[in-house]
């Protein structure tokens, strides 16, 4: 009578603490834990570290590569492996400790597409004494605001609107009347990848696509006609030569 082999399912196997290393590495770690000689455990542990490094070569680019592998080894052994580690041993409590809560900034942004950095720059300009440097910084901020407005908000904006926003955000401290320094709208749109008339971009693109499809079809038809004419001429020549 033939022996029946009992199938082993993953659901019936012991849980793997780090599944990325696979079942075989987990069995190697379990074997190392079961060894009675500490000298043998040290040899097996170092061999397992080499195997883990080969299975995860991407970890070699990570800072503290070897300590990370030893930490994984102790985690896979459920902190039961007693070996001489070249690095400080991790503790279960330290790994299970929850990180502290990261405070989230609650400051409100007055105009969203300008962002918090622009507001901080405006505050910095307001704190400067009146003079050429303050005016120069105000112009830089106004130009940056226009770029942000065209990038995140719309495809056109009046320069006076930007200066009004600057005056409002600075609470009337930064007032500019000359508009000649403002960057060109079309140049900003070109840098953002928008060309031509922004309001007709979609229409022109669709028109170009239809024109391109039509041109491609015409080329295919002409090529087929050319091939047919060549074959017909070749056949005629063969018939004439056969008759002669």
C-alpha positions in Angstrom: 0.0 0.0 0.0 1.4 3.4 -1.0 1.9 6.0 1.7 -0.2 9.1 1.6 1.7 12.3 2.0 0.1 14.9 4.2 -0.1 18.3 2.5 1.2 21.3 4.4 -0.8 24.5 4.1 0.6 28.0 4.9 -2.4 28.5 7.2 -1.1 25.6 9.4 2.5 26.8 9.4 4.0 29.0 12.1 3.6 32.7 11.5 6.5 34.4 9.7 7.5 37.6 11.5 9.0 39.2 8.3 7.5 37.4 5.3 9.7 39.2 2.8 12.6 36.8 3.6 10.5 33.7 2.9 9.8 30.5 4.7 13.2 28.9 4.2 15.0 31.8 6.0 12.5 31.6 8.8 13.2 27.8 9.2 16.9 28.6 9.3 16.3 31.1 12.1 14.2 28.6 14.0 17.0 26.1 13.6 19.5 28.5 15.0 17.3 29.1 18.1 17.1 25.4 18.7 20.9 24.9 18.8 22.3 24.3 22.3 25.9 25.4 21.6 26.4 29.2 21.5 29.4 28.7 19.2 27.2 26.9 16.7 24.5 29.6 17.0 27.0 32.3 16.2 28.2 30.5 13.1 24.6 29.9 11.9 23.6 33.4 12.7 26.4 34.9 10.6 25.5 32.5 7.7 21.9 33.6 7.9 22.9 37.3 7.8 24.8 36.6 4.5 21.8 34.9 3.0 19.5 37.8 4.1 21.8 40.2 2.4 21.8 38.3 -0.8 18.0 38.1 -0.8 17.7 41.9 -0.3 20.5 43.6 -2.2 18.6 46.9 -2.2 19.3 47.2 1.6 23.0 47.7 0.8 22.2 51.2 -0.2 20.4 51.9 3.1 22.3 53.6 5.9 23.2 51.2 8.7 22.9 48.2 6.4 24.3 45.5 8.6 22.6 46.6 11.9 19.3 46.5 10.0 19.9 42.9 9.0 20.8 41.9 12.6 17.6 43.7 13.8 15.5 41.7 11.3 17.2 38.5 12.5 16.3 39.1 16.1 12.7 40.0 15.1 12.4 36.8 13.1 13.6 34.8 16.1 10.9 36.5 18.3 13.9 37.9 20.3 14.8 34.3 21.5 18.1 34.0 19.6 21.1 34.2 22.0 24.1 35.1 20.0 27.0 37.5 20.1 25.8 40.4 17.9 28.3 43.0 16.7 25.6 45.6 17.2 23.4 46.5 20.2 20.5 44.1 20.5 17.0 45.6 19.9 14.3 45.1 22.5 10.7 44.2 21.9 9.5 47.3 23.9 11.6 49.7 21.8 10.3 48.3 18.5 6.6 48.2 19.6 6.7 51.8 21.1 4.5 54.1 19.1 6.0 57.2 17.7 5.1 60.6 19.2 2.4 62.7 17.6 3.6 65.1 14.9 2.0 68.5 15.4 0.2 69.7 12.2 0.4 73.4 11.4 -3.0 75.0 11.9 -2.2 78.4 10.4 -4.8 79.5 7.8 -3.6 80.4 4.3 -5.5 83.5 3.1 -5.3 82.8 -0.7 -4.6 79.1 -1.3 -2.7 79.2 -4.7 -0.1 81.6 -3.3 0.8 79.3 -0.4 2.3 80.0 3.0 5.8 80.8 1.7 4.5 83.8 -0.2 2.8 85.1 2.9 6.0 84.6 4.9 8.0 86.6 2.2 5.4 89.4 2.4 5.8 89.5 6.2 9.6 89.7 5.7 9.2 92.6 3.2 6.9 94.4 5.6 9.4 94.2 8.4 12.1 95.8 6.2 12.7 99.6 6.4 11.3 101.6 3.4 13.8 101.9 0.6 15.0 100.4 -2.7 15.6 96.9 -1.1 12.0 96.7 0.1 10.6 97.8 -3.3 12.8 95.3 -5.1 11.7 92.4 -2.8 8.0 93.5 -3.3 8.5 93.3 -7.1 10.0 89.9 -6.8 7.1 88.7 -4.7 4.5 90.2 -7.1 6.2 88.4 -10.0 6.2 85.1 -8.1 2.5 85.6 -7.2 1.6 86.0 -10.9 3.5 82.8 -11.7 1.6 80.9 -9.0 -1.7 82.4 -10.1 -1.2 81.3 -13.7 0.1 77.9 -12.7 -2.6 76.8 -10.3 -5.6 79.0 -11.0 -6.2 80.2 -14.5 -4.7 81.0 -17.9 -5.0 84.7 -17.7 -4.8 87.4 -15.0 -4.6 91.2 -14.9 -1.4 92.5 -13.4 -3.4 95.0 -11.3 -5.2 92.0 -9.7 -1.9 90.7 -8.5 -0.9 94.1 -7.0 -4.2 94.3 -5.3 -3.7 90.9 -3.7 -0.2 92.0 -2.6 -1.6 95.1 -1.0 -4.3 93.1 0.8 -1.9 90.4 2.1 0.5 93.0 3.4 -2.4 95.0 5.0 -1.6 98.0 2.8 2.1 98.1 3.6 3.3 97.0 0.2 1.8 99.2 -2.6 3.2 99.1 -6.1 1.9 101.3 -8.9 4.3 100.5 -11.8 3.2 97.5 -13.8 6.2 97.4 -16.3 8.2 95.0 -14.2 5.6 92.2 -14.2 6.6 89.1 -16.2 4.9 88.5 -19.5 1.8 86.2 -19.3 2.5 84.4 -22.5 6.1 83.7 -21.4 4.9 82.2 -18.1 2.3 80.0 -20.0 5.0 78.9 -22.4 7.2 77.8 -19.5 4.2 75.9 -18.0 3.7 74.1 -21.3 0.7 76.1 -22.6 1.1 77.4 -26.1 -1.1 79.4 -28.4 -4.5 80.8 -27.3 -5.3 79.1 -24.0 -9.1 79.4 -24.7 -8.7 77.6 -28.0 -6.1 75.0 -27.1 -8.6 72.1 -26.9 -10.2 73.0 -30.2 -7.0 73.4 -32.1 -5.6 70.1 -30.7 -8.7 68.2 -31.8 -8.5 69.8 -35.2 -4.8 68.9 -35.5 -5.6 65.3 -34.5 -8.3 65.0 -37.3 -5.9 66.5 -39.8 -3.1 64.1 -38.8 -5.4 61.1 -39.1 -6.6 62.2 -42.6 -3.0 62.8 -43.7 -2.0 59.3 -42.5 -4.9 57.6 -44.3 -4.0 59.4 -47.6 -0.5 58.2 -47.3 -1.6 54.6 -46.8 -3.9 54.8 -49.8 -1.2 56.2 -52.0 1.3 53.5 -50.9 -1.2 50.7 -51.6 -1.9 52.2 -55.1 1.8 52.3 -55.8 2.3 48.7 -54.8 -0.6 47.5 -56.9 0.7 49.4 -60.0 4.1 47.8 -59.6 2.6 44.4 -59.3 0.4 44.9 -62.4 3.3 46.2 -64.5 5.4 43.2 -63.4 2.6 40.7 -64.3 2.2 42.4 -67.7 5.9 42.1 -68.4 5.8 38.4 -67.4 2.9 37.7 -69.8 4.6 39.5 -72.7 7.8 37.7 -72.1 6.0 34.3 -72.0 4.3 35.0 -75.3 7.6 35.9 -77.0 
